[in-house]
Amino acid sequence: MTATEPTTEVLTNGTSRIVIERPESRIADLTADQRMVVFSIFDDDITPANFDKADGAPLRVLDSVAAKLDISKRSVEDMGFWHRSVDYSEIIICVKGALRWETELGVHVLLPGQVLHIPRGIAHRSALTEESDEINVLIEVKVRDDLTYTGPEDALVND
């Protein structure tokens, strides 16, 4: 693309959507907090404290007051305790392996590609299962705001 070709830009704010035409494409001068970050969750440097022990913590990789992103790699031990977050709802995304999630709302085996939402204040813990791998990799997103599910109705586990 040359600098003289217009580019379309869409600005979003809540439910508002504004389309504008930019006269040129350019890379903005950014501060350190505005730069893109790219990393592999399979990198050996991404080794959380919960890799080989039940009471270890996931590795925090992105942090803000409103949301947090953690990488969890469970290998040999079940979480030997119940956990309840009073500040954040948790979104658990299984990338590799499988874990059984026991919650006050029920039990579910989370498989690769599946997403589990645990609302704020709900006690939960994870355990290995037959489908677990040598290393089970999860992405955990913690969100301060209440979340409303807007996807397909058949994904709702309990009504």
C-alpha positions in Angstrom: 0.0 0.0 0.0 1.3 3.4 -0.8 1.0 6.4 1.5 -1.5 8.1 -0.9 -4.1 5.3 -0.8 -6.9 6.0 1.7 -7.5 3.5 4.5 -10.8 3.0 6.3 -10.7 3.2 10.0 -13.5 2.1 12.4 -13.7 3.7 15.8 -15.8 2.0 18.5 -17.0 3.3 21.8 -19.5 1.1 23.5 -22.3 0.5 21.0 -21.3 3.4 18.8 -19.4 2.7 15.5 -17.9 5.5 13.4 -16.2 4.9 10.0 -13.7 7.4 8.8 -11.3 7.6 5.9 -7.7 8.2 6.7 -5.5 9.9 4.1 -2.5 7.6 4.8 -1.4 4.6 6.7 1.2 5.2 9.3 2.7 3.8 12.5 1.9 6.0 15.5 4.6 7.2 17.9 3.7 5.0 21.0 4.7 4.9 24.6 5.9 1.6 26.1 2.4 0.9 27.5 0.9 1.2 24.0 3.2 -1.2 22.1 1.8 -4.6 20.9 3.1 -7.6 22.8 3.6 -11.0 21.1 4.6 -14.1 23.1 4.1 -17.9 22.9 2.3 -19.5 25.8 4.4 -22.6 25.0 7.7 -20.8 25.5 9.8 -22.3 28.3 10.1 -18.8 29.8 6.4 -18.8 30.4 6.5 -21.2 33.4 4.0 -20.4 36.1 4.5 -21.3 39.7 1.6 -23.8 39.3 3.5 -25.9 36.8 4.3 -28.8 39.1 2.5 -28.0 42.4 -1.1 -27.7 43.5 -0.7 -24.5 45.4 1.4 -22.5 42.8 0.0 -19.4 41.1 -0.5 -18.9 37.3 1.9 -16.5 35.6 0.4 -13.0 35.2 1.4 -11.6 31.7 -1.0 -8.7 31.4 -2.4 -6.6 34.2 -4.8 -3.7 34.7 -7.4 -2.7 37.3 -10.2 -3.9 35.0 -8.7 -7.1 33.6 -5.8 -9.6 34.1 -4.4 -12.3 31.8 -2.7 -15.3 33.4 -1.1 -18.4 31.9 -1.6 -21.6 33.8 0.3 -24.8 33.2 -0.8 -27.7 35.4 1.2 -30.9 35.2 1.1 -33.4 38.0 -1.1 -32.3 40.9 -4.7 -31.3 41.4 -5.5 -28.0 43.0 -5.8 -29.2 46.6 -8.0 -26.3 47.7 -11.1 -24.3 46.8 -10.6 -20.8 45.4 -13.1 -17.9 45.2 -12.4 -14.6 43.6 -14.5 -11.8 45.1 -13.2 -9.1 42.7 -13.1 -10.8 39.3 -15.1 -13.1 37.1 -12.9 -15.7 35.5 -12.8 -16.9 32.0 -10.8 -20.1 31.6 -9.7 -21.1 28.0 -8.2 -24.6 27.6 -5.4 -24.6 25.0 -3.9 -28.0 25.6 -4.8 -31.1 27.7 -7.8 -31.1 29.9 -8.8 -30.3 33.5 -12.0 -31.1 35.5 -13.4 -27.9 37.0 -15.4 -28.4 40.1 -17.6 -25.4 41.0 -20.5 -24.5 43.3 -22.5 -24.5 40.0 -21.5 -28.0 38.9 -18.6 -29.9 37.4 -17.2 -29.7 33.8 -14.2 -31.3 32.0 -12.7 -28.5 30.0 -11.1 -29.7 26.7 -8.9 -27.8 24.2 -10.8 -25.0 22.5 -13.5 -24.8 25.2 -14.1 -21.7 27.4 -15.5 -21.8 30.9 -16.9 -18.7 32.6 -16.8 -18.7 36.4 -18.8 -15.8 37.8 -17.3 -13.6 40.5 -17.8 -15.1 44.0 -18.3 -18.7 42.9 -15.9 -21.2 44.6 -14.0 -23.6 42.3 -11.0 -25.8 41.9 -9.4 -27.9 39.1 -8.3 -31.5 39.0 -6.6 -33.8 36.5 -8.8 -36.1 34.5 -8.5 -39.0 32.1 -8.3 -36.5 29.2 -5.4 -34.5 30.9 -2.1 -34.3 29.2 1.4 -34.3 30.6 1.2 -30.5 30.5 -2.3 -28.8 30.6 -2.2 -25.2 29.3 -4.9 -22.7 30.2 -5.4 -19.0 29.6 -7.2 -17.3 32.5 -8.8 -13.9 31.9 -10.0 -12.2 35.1 -12.5 -9.4 34.5 -13.6 -6.9 37.2 -16.9 -6.1 35.4 -19.9 -8.4 35.5 -20.1 -10.4 32.3 -23.3 -11.3 30.3 -23.2 -14.3 28.0 -24.5 -13.3 24.5 -23.6 -16.5 22.6 -25.6 -19.5 21.4 -28.2 -20.7 24.0 -27.0 -24.3 23.8 -23.7 -23.4 25.5 -25.5 -22.5 28.8 -24.8 -25.3 31.3 -27.2 -24.3 34.1 -30.3 -22.1 34.0 
